[in-house]
Amino acid sequence: MRVSGASTYSLANSLRTTLINTQAKIEKANVEAVTGQAADTAEKLGATVHRYRYLMRQSERLDSISTANSLTIGRLSASQAALGGFASTTQALSAAAHIEGIGAVSSNGMKNYLTQLTALANTSQQGIHVFAGINTDVTPIPDYATSQLAADVEAAFTARFGFGTGDPSIATVSAADMADFLQNDALPLFTGTGWAGLSRATDEGIQSRILPTEITQTSVGTNENAFRLAFAAAGLGATFLDLNVDEGVGDAIRAFVHKTAANATAETTILQGKVGHMQERMQNAQDRLSQQSSLMREFADEMVAVDPYEAATRLNNLIQQLETSYTLTGRVQNLSLLRYI
Amino acid sequence: MSLTAALMNAHASIFDVSRRVSTVASNITHADDPNYVRRIAVNSVANSNNAYATQRAAAPQMESMRRESMTGSSGAELTAEKLEQLSRLLGNAEGTTSGLMKELQTQMELYAASPADSALGDAVVGKAEQLATTIRSNAQSLHGFAHVVGSEIRDEAGKLQQLLTDFAGVNKAIVAGRTIGQDVSDALDERSRLLNEMSAIVPVSQIHRENGDMMLLTSNGVTMFDKVPRDVTAVIDSTDSSRNAVYIDGIAIRVSADRESAGANGRLSALLNMSQQTLPGALTELDEMARALVVTFGESDSSATLPDMAGLFTWNGGPDISGLTSHVPSMALSLSVNPAFLSSAGGSSAALRDGGANGASYLDNSAGYASYSARLESIVSAFDTPFGFDPSVAGGTSKSLMDFTLGIEANMETARVSAADTALRASALTTSLTERFSNTVNVNLDEEIALLVDLQNSYEASSRIVSVVDEMLAQLFQATG
């Protein structure tokens, strides 16, 4: 019985095993040298593979919120541009209504302004109406003349004066009465619940998720004061300047339009500020998202990174090892007593 | 001492050398057989009977150490291999399921940002279909895998039975040979080989009896062989793999619930652990994932009188989801997208945004506003809100759906790596013991050849004696005429 020795079988076997093991290691080192990342993530990270997956997933989630946000930013830009146009229109309306005598704005002029304001209020971007609250597939402001609100104004007039606006007795209405009617009977219909007879927007604005844990309102609708006053000025102006009234009453109407349109301009500027604030918030959120996302991605990449130079060196060493074991195998197999007898 | 005596001694020596050369020849023939134990020719000059004996250079203690480590390493290697296959099957390394879940949430988010865009809604439904298909096919793959493991258990049990039968034959030959004093070395080699193969399947303990007889036991003292081989039966349940079991001599093999301990007890134990623990566990996790999806996307009655119903995701037990409070077996196999959302089945994806797929009382967006995002946003948040998973699931009861999905994949990956580690260590031990054993009992060609040269010289010397004595006798005859 041998105490220590070697058998032919184990000698051959150990050389063979070394070859196979080295080749397997070469395969792995090759992948790592080329990609710069661990060949088997779970093997490199162990239990922390959970954290790696979490970081990757968080980073992708932040990217997707960022993408969704860019759509919202587009919509807010369109809203801001429309509000700018709205403000300049109401300003022009107010200025036009201030002119008296020759060059005073006519009913047709009013109707033009009304059309412009309606078009701006119905601005749509990518198929949704930006000022409609969440009722975005419906135009928020339809034609004024045929709307319920116009009918309500007509009913209020009849209730106050006893006859409709088409009646020739309208010539009997004094300027003061007309001014009072416009200010205290007709205007409240626009600023109060009667507005629903024209505007089909919802009070509730579009809610967007700007950060993973933050949902905020990102739209303004036609139920805001700016729109109400602007349409009061243009709508009432268009209706009443069309009537057969004398100049004094016409002047009273125009004064009303001038004042109301000026208020509308001021309100629109406030609204623009509100939208600007939303835009700023969106931009901040975007910056934060991109910062966090790239930070997380960096952490994650660091976790699985392998120094490619180290991997390449390892690969070279293994290849040398393999070549050595090839040579040795050949030489050892040739060692036999038979050659020396 | 006469010349004749010298001649007879020379004859005996020549005969002895011939016998030894045949032993050397036998050794050289089997130089590369790891199961062959080197034969040593015993010096029989003192034995006047001329009976010779050949011994085996056996090392029984080392042999049983090696066998023990072989049980551990073959079990560990099989476990590692199976977990690797399972991981590939489910796509855990690439994070297939969690990736789809992420994409579903992302699509929902995009839809919530632009609820008026029905194309985005359709994209969500498309992603949901992909996810449902993946979960379903994963569940089916697991069932298929369980089938394969079941038939492997049956094969291993059959192999063990065959080995025991062969063992019986060889054992009988050894006992018979020993009783009449024959050389049973070949049979002993064969018996060792059979024991090695058996050790890979189950752990084997031997009890030696007289005349070379052996009794075999497995873990917890169950008899495998005592004069006659015992029955090895595998009972495989094709629907519920946790019921798989193997009975030796009527007693079920006890399988540890811990994967590593089970692997240390041979291949059969490793396969049984996979059938009883790993695969049912994985199926339960998939079922829970399905349940979480169905409940998360479900619709509630606004007046809270009618039961909750299935929304985007449903299964063959739907549409009422109010009973889904704990694990429902095989739910993952029938997870599907509700046809009320599929445009190909006449449905529409708008019900994702508005609710109402189950009727008007389930409508959230009753005024039908196009940019209503509240319902969508609440579902997006729900992916990251803790869900009441079944306590039996390894993911834990207060994980969110997203964390649960990621956790399952991470856990299986960690298990795969740890099993590969264990296998590497166990097989390193086996390799080292095998090498030691081989160096002790196997043949070294150079040693045999050196011996051969020695024998050649002895033979030459002995035949010299014969020719010298022959010459002397011839001289004597010549002298006497």
Interface residues (C-beta under 8 A of the other chain):
Chain A: M1 R2 S4 G5 A6 S7 T8 Y9 S10 A12 N13 S14 T17 D40 T41 A42 E43 G46 A47 V49 H50 R53 Y54 R57 E60 R61 S64 I65 T67 A68 N69 L71 T72 Q126 G127 I128 A132 G133 I134 N135 T136 D137 V138 T202 E204 I206 Q207 S208 R209 P212 I215 L335 S336 L337 L338 I341
Chain B: A31 D32 D33 P34 R38 A57 A59 A93 G95 S98 K102 Q105 T106 E109 L110 A112 A113 S114 P115 A116 D117 A367 Y369 A370 S371 Y372 S373 A374 E377 V380 D384 M402 D403 L406 G407 E409 A410 E413 T414 R416 V417 A420 T431 T434 E435 S438 N439 T440 V441 N442 V443 N444 L445 D446 E447 I449 A450 V453
